[in-house]
Amino acid sequence: MKRNIITIDEDKCIGCGLCASACHQGAIGLVDGKAKLLREDYCDGLGRCLPVCPTEAISFSEKETEIMTKTENKQPDTLACGCPGTNSKMIKREDESEKTVALPIQSRLNQWPVQIKLVPPNAPYFNNANLLIAADCAAYAHGNFHQEFMQNRITIIGCPKLDAGDYSEKLTAILQQNHIKSVMIARLEVPCCGGIEHATKTALQQCGKMIPWQVVTISTDGQILEN
């Protein structure tokens, strides 16, 4: 399919790295002091990198591309931007409805609200909290998300693909105004989830505190890939 992909003019590039920082998908990196498009299939075509380039070395070009998932399974695209996170696929599950009688599962959500955009930075539940910052798709992908991730943590969620703006300012305020014991980032393997990881790492750097943190990556079929 044809879609917009960035093109980088190496003659104009000064290697400042601003475009790589702006790209939440991890599609751009610095190679030998120059910005380079590392993965065409990771480029979502939204152009966050364009306005930060001081030399106007980045432009769009229409290319014929094959969209691949991180596990290299070809899937049909569903959005014009062609981002791998929008690929459609069916996930085959074994039907266990007749095997066992399902018991009610207790929610492990410990506070409200949960959306990053809605939580007040000075909410009392943040103080002395183990904080879970999760991509909102993660709980739907991983079947035991409440028990494994949310239990004994304060959970806030967001989607950098759908929410306007950057979470880093709000997250920095939460970390600065409260005693946070630890931070866990739960994201999916899709490139657009890199935005929530990038914003959290930026907040950890800007808050002026040493807070233990970790990233857990979950596949779209619910498997934990990295911990």
ZIKAZI-V486675 format. One line per field, one symbol per residue. ss: DSSP state (a for helix, b for strand, c for the rest). psi: psi as a letter, one per 20 degrees, with the letter a starting at -180 (. if undefined). burial: I if it has 9 or more other ideal C-beta (glycine too) atoms within 8 Angstrom, else O. A space follows every 50 residues. Layout:
BEGIN
ss=???
psi=???
burial=???
END
This chain:
BEGIN
ss=cbbbbbbbcccccccccaaaaacccccbbbbccbbbbccaaacccccccc cccccccbbbbbbbcccbcccccbcccccccccaaacccccccccccccc ccccccccccccccbccccccccaaaccbbbbbbbccaaaacccaaaaaa cccbbbbbcccccccccaaaaaaaaaaccbbbbbbbbbccaaaaaaaaaa aaaaaacccccbbbbbbbcccccbbbc
psi=qprpqqppohhhpjkhjhhhhhoiikhqrpokjqppohohiioijikhhg iioijliprqqpqoqppqrhjkppqqqiqhhjphijppqqopqpojhigq opqpppqjpjrqrhphhhpphjphihpkqopooqpiihhhgohkggghgh pkqppqrroihhpqapihgghggghhiqopgrppporriqhhihhhgghg hghhhiijqoppqqpppprijjqogp.
burial=OOIIIIIIIOOOIOOOOIIIOIIIIIIIOIOOOIIIIIOIIIIIIOIIII OIIOOOIIOIOOOOIOIIIIOOOOIOIOOOIIIIIIIOOOOOOOOOOOOO OOOOOOOIIIIOOIIIOOIOIOOOOIOOIIIIIIIOIIIOIIOOIIIOII OOIIIIIIIIOOIOOOIIOIIIIIIIOIOIIIIIIIIIIIIIIIIIIIII OIIIOOIOOOIOIIIIIIIIOIOIOOO
END
